[in-house]
Amino acid sequence: MANGPEQIPPESAAIAPAVASAITNEEAQPSHWPRTVVAVGVILAICYFAEEVLVIILVSILFAFILAPIREGLTFLRFPRSLASAIAVLVLLTCVAGVVYLSFNQATTFIHDLPKYTAEARREFEQLSKKAESLGVFAPQHEKGVVNVRQTTNWTDLLTRGFGSLTSIFLSASFVPFLIYFMLNWEEHARAATVMLFPLQSRHTAYVTLGMISAMIRSFMVGNLLIAVFMGFISTVVFGVLHIPFFYFVGFLSGFLSLVPYMGVLLALIPPLFVGIGTITSQSAIIILITVLGLHLISMNVLYPKFLGPRLQLNPLTVSIALLVWAWLWGAIGLLLAIPITAAVKIIFDHIESLKPLGAWLGE
């Protein structure tokens, strides 16, 4: 007996047109990717050409978040908000002046002895080159009557890209204390006014997003400062035991340099090994290497996840790409600002419905 036409359940018959309509509407909607690509290109262009202004503003924001607890503590003690903000800025300037004074004294002594360390480094390098030539590892070829000229890489320009001239640095830095003061004094007004820029239905989301960004930046700055002080203290103790010259200066310098993303280990090794040329043994050099590498591994795998992990929530691929992009845009200063900028962008993506997939891609 032949089967009749297949019967479609009533509920399926009701759902099918809706699904077909949704698919049709989705296909009819224009793709937003071209506009997104253009928007990203415009933002990168603005960041590239407005580098100096944006860097000064971002640095001021970071310092303002560090000083916010001082201002909040003073306002709790019934200090006027403007006076509390001014005191917080004065505390920052005093600390910076103290660090510059101590660093200048140590740097002056170090520069006075720099020719001695340079001569020792050159002598060690020449001995190493002779050994390499004797083993056939390095055998420079010279053609008769031909002078080979090599263009040397200007590492100073590479590392200081994004800082500009010395006059530009001082002129730009002079704005930082004033920006910090007004950011501390007008923080609540700025946050409320920023939230009011959004439609009524989005203001709560904007308020929550700004709060999460503030908490992230504060944790990032305080966490990095505590980790750097810890690493600098341990390095100073180890270098002092090894009798490295200027260990009290080189130790903290090495500890802070170790926080530079990806290049931290290499940069942290340079100061102790350079000043220790001719005075330390191979055993001491190995101890320095183990100390710097061990502190770096502890900070990246233990301290960073504990202090900063819950706030940042960035996967390693995102961090690598962010460091590459911001170093390309802003040079050395881009390496220092890449992580907080990317973490703030992720928080924004997480609170915008259409951008949540991008936030998930940036996250862990």
C-alpha positions as CSV (number, residue, x, y, z in Angstrom):
1,M,0.0,0.0,0.0
2,A,1.5,3.3,-1.1
3,N,2.3,5.8,1.6
4,G,0.7,9.2,1.4
5,P,2.5,12.5,1.6
6,E,4.6,12.9,4.7
7,Q,2.7,14.8,7.4
8,I,4.6,17.8,9.1
9,P,3.9,18.2,12.8
10,P,1.9,21.5,13.5
11,E,4.7,22.9,15.7
12,S,7.4,22.3,13.1
13,A,5.2,23.9,10.5
14,A,4.9,27.0,12.7
15,I,8.6,27.2,13.4
16,A,9.8,26.6,9.8
17,P,8.6,30.0,8.4
18,A,10.2,31.8,11.3
19,V,13.5,30.1,10.8
20,A,13.4,30.8,7.1
21,S,12.5,34.4,7.7
22,A,15.5,34.8,10.2
23,I,17.9,33.3,7.7
24,T,16.6,35.5,4.9
25,N,16.9,38.6,7.1
26,E,20.4,37.6,8.2
27,E,21.5,37.1,4.6
28,A,19.8,40.4,3.6
29,Q,21.7,42.4,6.2
30,P,24.9,44.0,4.8
31,S,28.2,42.8,6.2
32,H,29.7,45.1,8.9
33,W,33.2,43.8,8.3
34,P,34.2,46.6,5.8
35,R,33.1,49.3,8.2
36,T,34.9,47.5,11.0
37,V,38.2,47.3,9.0
38,V,37.9,51.0,8.1
39,A,37.2,51.9,11.7
40,V,40.2,50.0,12.9
41,G,42.4,51.6,10.3
42,V,41.2,55.1,11.3
43,I,41.9,54.4,15.0
44,L,45.4,53.1,14.2
45,A,46.1,56.2,12.1
46,I,45.0,58.5,14.9
47,C,47.2,56.6,17.4
48,Y,50.2,56.8,15.0
49,F,49.9,60.5,14.2
50,A,48.7,61.7,17.7
51,E,51.3,59.6,19.5
52,E,52.7,62.2,21.7
53,V,49.4,63.5,23.0
54,L,47.9,60.1,23.5
55,V,51.0,58.8,25.4
56,I,50.9,61.8,27.7
57,I,47.2,61.3,28.5
58,L,47.6,57.6,29.1
59,V,50.6,58.0,31.3
60,S,48.7,60.6,33.3
61,I,45.8,58.3,33.7
62,L,48.0,55.5,35.0
63,F,49.6,57.7,37.6
64,A,46.2,59.1,38.5
65,F,45.0,55.6,39.4
66,I,48.1,55.1,41.5
67,L,47.5,58.3,43.4
68,A,43.7,57.8,43.8
69,P,44.0,56.0,47.1
70,I,46.0,58.9,48.6
71,R,43.3,61.3,47.5
72,E,40.5,59.1,48.8
73,G,42.3,58.7,52.2
74,L,42.7,62.5,52.5
75,T,39.1,63.2,51.6
76,F,38.0,60.6,54.2
77,L,39.9,62.8,56.7
78,R,37.8,65.8,55.6
79,F,40.4,67.4,53.4
80,P,38.9,69.4,50.5
81,R,39.0,67.4,47.3
82,S,41.2,69.9,45.5
83,L,43.7,70.1,48.4
84,A,43.8,66.3,48.6
85,S,44.5,66.0,44.9
86,A,47.3,68.6,45.1
87,I,48.9,66.8,48.0
88,A,48.8,63.5,46.1
89,V,50.5,65.2,43.1
90,L,53.1,66.7,45.5
91,V,53.8,63.2,46.9
92,L,54.4,61.9,43.4
93,L,56.7,64.8,42.5
94,T,58.6,64.3,45.7
95,C,59.1,60.6,45.0
96,V,60.2,61.3,41.4
97,A,62.6,64.0,42.6
98,G,64.1,61.6,45.2
99,V,64.5,58.8,42.6
100,V,66.1,61.2,40.1
101,Y,68.5,62.6,42.7
102,L,69.6,59.2,43.9
103,S,69.8,57.8,40.4
104,F,71.7,60.9,39.2
105,N,74.4,60.5,41.9
106,Q,74.8,56.8,41.1
107,A,74.7,57.4,37.4
108,T,77.4,60.1,37.7
109,T,79.7,57.7,39.5
110,F,78.9,55.0,37.0
111,I,79.6,57.3,34.0
112,H,82.9,58.3,35.6
113,D,84.0,54.6,35.7
114,L,82.3,53.8,32.3
115,P,85.5,54.0,30.2
116,K,87.0,51.3,32.5
117,Y,84.1,48.9,31.9
118,T,84.0,49.7,28.2
119,A,87.7,48.9,27.8
120,E,87.2,45.6,29.7
121,A,84.2,44.7,27.6
122,R,86.1,45.4,24.4
123,R,89.1,43.3,25.6
124,E,86.8,40.4,26.5
125,F,85.1,40.7,23.1
126,E,88.4,40.7,21.2
127,Q,89.5,37.6,23.1
128,L,86.2,35.9,22.3
129,S,86.6,36.9,18.6
130,K,90.1,35.5,18.4
131,K,88.9,32.2,19.9
132,A,86.1,32.0,17.3
133,E,88.4,32.8,14.5
134,S,90.8,30.0,15.6
135,L,88.0,27.6,15.6
136,G,86.8,28.7,12.2
137,V,83.5,29.9,13.5
138,F,84.1,33.5,12.5
139,A,86.5,34.2,9.6
140,P,86.1,37.6,8.1
141,Q,87.1,37.7,4.4
142,H,88.9,40.8,3.1
143,E,89.3,41.3,-0.6
144,K,92.5,43.0,-1.8
145,G,92.0,46.7,-2.5
146,V,88.4,46.6,-1.3
147,V,87.2,48.4,1.8
148,N,84.0,46.9,3.3
149,V,81.7,49.5,4.9
150,R,78.8,48.4,7.1
151,Q,76.0,50.5,8.2
152,T,75.7,50.1,12.0
153,T,72.3,49.9,13.6
154,N,71.5,52.9,15.8
155,W,70.1,51.1,18.8
156,T,69.5,54.4,20.6
157,D,67.1,55.5,18.0
158,L,65.4,52.2,18.0
159,L,64.9,52.1,21.8
160,T,63.9,55.7,22.1
161,R,61.5,55.8,19.2
162,G,58.4,57.5,20.4
163,F,60.1,59.7,22.9
164,G,61.2,62.5,20.5
165,S,63.8,65.1,21.3
166,L,64.9,66.0,24.8
167,T,63.1,69.4,24.6
168,S,60.0,67.6,23.5
169,I,60.2,65.2,26.4
170,F,60.5,67.9,29.0
171,L,57.7,70.0,27.4
172,S,55.4,67.0,27.2
173,A,56.3,65.9,30.7
174,S,55.4,69.3,32.1
175,F,51.8,68.7,31.3
176,V,51.6,65.4,33.3
177,P,51.4,66.9,36.9
178,F,48.5,69.2,35.8
179,L,46.7,66.4,34.0
180,I,47.0,64.2,37.0
181,Y,45.7,66.9,39.3
182,F,42.6,67.6,37.2
183,M,42.0,63.9,36.7
184,L,42.0,63.4,40.5
185,N,40.0,66.5,41.2
186,W,37.4,66.0,38.5
187,E,37.2,62.2,38.4
188,E,33.6,61.9,39.5
189,H,32.5,64.6,37.2
190,A,34.4,63.1,34.2
191,R,32.9,59.7,34.9
192,A,29.4,61.0,35.2
193,A,29.7,63.2,32.2
194,T,31.1,60.2,30.2
195,V,28.2,58.0,31.2
196,M,25.7,60.7,30.2
197,L,27.1,60.6,26.6
198,F,25.5,57.2,26.1
199,P,21.7,56.6,25.5
200,L,19.6,56.0,28.6
201,Q,19.4,52.2,28.1
202,S,23.2,51.9,27.8
203,R,24.3,54.1,30.7
204,H,24.3,51.3,33.3
205,T,26.5,49.2,31.0
206,A,28.8,52.2,30.4
207,Y,29.1,52.8,34.2
208,V,30.0,49.2,34.9
209,T,32.5,49.1,32.1
210,L,34.3,52.3,33.3
211,G,34.4,50.8,36.8
212,M,36.0,47.6,35.6
213,I,38.5,49.5,33.5
214,S,39.4,51.6,36.5
215,A,39.8,48.5,38.7
216,M,42.0,46.8,36.1
217,I,44.3,49.8,35.6
218,R,44.8,50.3,39.3
219,S,45.5,46.6,39.9
220,F,47.9,46.6,36.9
221,M,49.9,49.6,38.2
222,V,50.0,48.6,41.8
223,G,50.8,44.9,41.0
224,N,53.6,45.9,38.7
225,L,55.1,48.2,41.2
226,L,55.0,45.6,44.0
227,I,56.5,42.9,41.7
228,A,59.3,45.3,40.6
229,V,60.2,46.2,44.2
230,F,60.3,42.6,45.2
231,M,62.5,41.6,42.2
232,G,64.7,44.6,42.7
233,F,65.2,43.8,46.4
234,I,66.1,40.2,45.8
235,S,68.4,41.1,42.9
236,T,70.2,43.7,45.1
237,V,70.8,41.2,47.9
238,V,72.2,38.6,45.5
239,F,74.4,41.1,43.6
240,G,75.7,42.4,46.9
241,V,76.7,39.0,48.0
242,L,78.6,38.6,44.7
243,H,80.3,41.9,45.3
244,I,79.1,43.4,42.0
245,P,80.0,47.1,41.7
246,F,77.0,49.5,42.3
247,F,74.9,46.5,43.4
248,Y,72.5,48.8,45.2
249,F,71.8,50.6,42.0
250,V,72.2,47.8,39.5
251,G,69.9,45.4,41.5
252,F,66.8,47.6,41.4
253,L,67.5,48.6,37.8
254,S,67.7,44.9,36.8
255,G,64.5,44.2,38.8
256,F,62.5,46.9,37.0
257,L,63.9,46.0,33.6
258,S,62.8,42.4,34.1
259,L,59.2,43.6,33.9
260,V,59.6,44.6,30.2
261,P,57.4,42.2,28.3
262,Y,59.3,39.4,26.5
263,M,62.7,41.3,26.5
264,G,62.8,41.6,30.3
265,V,65.2,38.7,30.9
266,L,67.8,40.0,28.4
267,L,67.5,43.6,29.6
268,A,67.8,42.5,33.2
269,L,71.0,40.7,32.5
270,I,72.8,43.6,30.9
271,P,73.5,45.9,33.9
272,P,75.0,43.3,36.3
273,L,77.0,41.5,33.6
274,F,78.3,44.8,32.1
275,V,79.5,46.3,35.4
276,G,80.8,42.9,36.5
277,I,83.2,42.5,33.5
278,G,86.7,41.8,34.8
279,T,85.6,41.5,38.5
280,I,83.2,38.5,38.5
281,T,84.0,34.8,37.8
282,S,82.2,32.5,35.5
283,Q,80.5,31.0,38.5
284,S,79.2,34.4,39.6
285,A,77.9,35.0,36.0
286,I,76.0,31.7,36.2
287,I,74.5,32.7,39.5
288,I,73.4,36.1,38.0
289,L,71.8,34.2,35.1
290,I,70.0,31.8,37.4
291,T,68.8,34.7,39.7
292,V,67.5,36.8,36.9
293,L,65.8,33.9,35.1
294,G,64.4,32.5,38.3
295,L,62.9,35.8,39.4
296,H,61.5,36.4,35.9
297,L,59.8,32.9,35.9
298,I,58.4,33.5,39.4
299,S,57.0,36.8,38.5
300,M,55.5,35.6,35.2
301,N,54.1,32.3,36.5
302,V,53.3,33.0,40.2
303,L,53.1,36.8,41.0
304,Y,51.5,38.0,37.8
305,P,48.6,35.4,37.8
306,K,48.0,36.1,41.4
307,F,48.0,39.9,41.3
308,L,47.0,40.7,37.7
309,G,45.5,37.5,36.2
310,P,41.9,38.0,37.4
311,R,41.9,41.6,36.1
312,L,43.6,41.2,32.7
313,Q,42.3,37.9,31.4
314,L,44.3,38.0,28.2
315,N,45.6,35.0,26.4
316,P,49.3,34.8,25.4
317,L,48.5,35.1,21.7
318,T,46.6,38.4,22.3
319,V,49.5,39.7,24.5
320,S,52.0,38.9,21.8
321,I,50.0,40.6,19.0
322,A,49.3,43.6,21.2
323,L,53.0,44.0,22.0
324,L,53.9,43.8,18.4
325,V,51.3,46.3,17.2
326,W,51.9,48.9,20.0
327,A,55.7,48.6,19.7
328,W,55.3,49.3,16.0
329,L,53.1,52.3,16.7
330,W,54.8,53.9,19.6
331,G,58.2,52.2,20.0
332,A,59.5,51.4,23.5
333,I,56.7,53.2,25.3
334,G,54.2,51.1,23.3
335,L,55.6,48.0,25.0
336,L,54.9,49.4,28.4
337,L,51.3,50.6,27.5
338,A,50.3,47.6,25.3
339,I,48.9,45.4,28.0
340,P,46.7,47.9,29.9
341,I,45.3,49.3,26.6
342,T,44.5,45.8,25.3
343,A,42.9,44.8,28.6
344,A,40.7,47.9,28.5
345,V,39.7,47.1,24.9
346,K,38.7,43.6,26.0
347,I,36.5,44.9,28.8
348,I,34.8,47.2,26.3
349,F,34.2,44.3,23.9
350,D,32.8,42.2,26.7
351,H,30.1,44.7,27.4
352,I,29.0,45.4,23.8
353,E,26.8,42.6,22.5
354,S,28.0,42.7,18.9
355,L,31.7,42.7,20.0
356,K,31.5,39.9,22.6
357,P,32.9,37.3,20.2
358,L,36.0,39.5,19.8
359,G,36.2,39.9,23.5
360,A,36.1,36.1,23.9
361,W,38.9,35.7,21.3
362,L,41.1,38.1,23.2
363,G,40.4,36.4,26.5
364,E,41.8,33.2,28.1
